[in-house]
């Protein structure tokens, strides 16, 4: 049975960025498909379908290898709320010395 999970990726600004993330994620064991809804200057929606529950840290490592930041949606088993050290200002991702930080949002935010 396939499992589909949604994440947010920060830092994608163009088709080349999108291709880097998709290539990295699609190469992971068990990933059947991956798609990204590009949001320039915002959190892009990454949807992954895998043969088993995706390991968030493996996906995070693949995304971060390309220079981007991953955040998990509240849906699923990864828990709820924000990752440590994340935050928003006026509804936008907070910035750190390393660029935007990941925030976690419910899947319903994309509806």
N, C-alpha and C positions, 0 to 999 in steps of 0.2 A: 504494500500500500504506500502510495506517495504522500509526502508531507510537504506542505507549502507554508513558508514563513515570509514575513515582510520586515524589512529593515529600512533605516534611513542612512543615506550616505551624504556626507558634507564635503564640499570642495570640488564637486564636478562642475565644470564650466563649459564643456564642449563635447563634441562627438568623440574626439580622441581620448578624453578622460573616461568617457563612458565605455569605450572599447577596452581600455586597460582594465577596468573593474570587471567587465563581463568576461574577458579572457581569463583573468585570475580566478574568478568564482567558478566559471564553467569547468575549469581544469581540476577542481577539487573532487575527491572520491565521493561517489554517491549523488552528485548533483546531476539532475536530469535536465533542468532548464533554469535559466536566469534571465531576467528582464529588468530594465531600469527606465523609470519615467524621469527624464532629466529636468531638474529645476535649477536654473542658473541662479547663483547667489542664494541658494536655499538648500533644504534637505531633499535630495532626490530619493524616490521610492525604489528600493531594490526588492524584487520578489524572486525567491528561490524555491524551486520544487526539487526535492531530493527523495531518494529511496528510503531514507531513515531520517530521524531527527538531526538537523544540521548542528554541528558543534559551533557555537557562537564564536569561540576564541579562534577556531580555524578560519572562519569566514572573516573575522576581524583582521587576522594576520594577512590574509590575501588582499583585503581592501587597503590596509595600511601600507603594504608593500608598494602599492602604486602611489602612495602619498596622500591618501584620503582618509576620512574618519567615519567609522561605522557606529550606528546606534540601533538598538533593538526596539521594536515596537512593544507595547505592553501586552499584546496578545501572545499566547504561547506560554512555555514553561520557563522562560528566562527571568520571570519576575516582573514587577511593575515599578514605575517610577524612573528616575534618571540614574545614569551611571554616576559613580563617585566623581566629584569634580566638575560636573556639568551644570549648566544653568542657562537661563534665557534673560534677555533684557527687552522689555516691550514686545514679548512674543517671538523674538528673534534669537538665534543661538548666540550665546556669549562667546567672546573671543579670548584666546589665551595667546601667549607668546608663540605658540606653535600653530596658530590658526583657529578655526572654529572648533568647538567641541560638540560632541554628539549629544543630542537629546532624544528621549524616547517618547513616542507619541502613539496613541491608539490607532489601529487600522482604520477606524471610522473617520479619522481626520482626512483620509484620502478619498472618501466617498463624494 
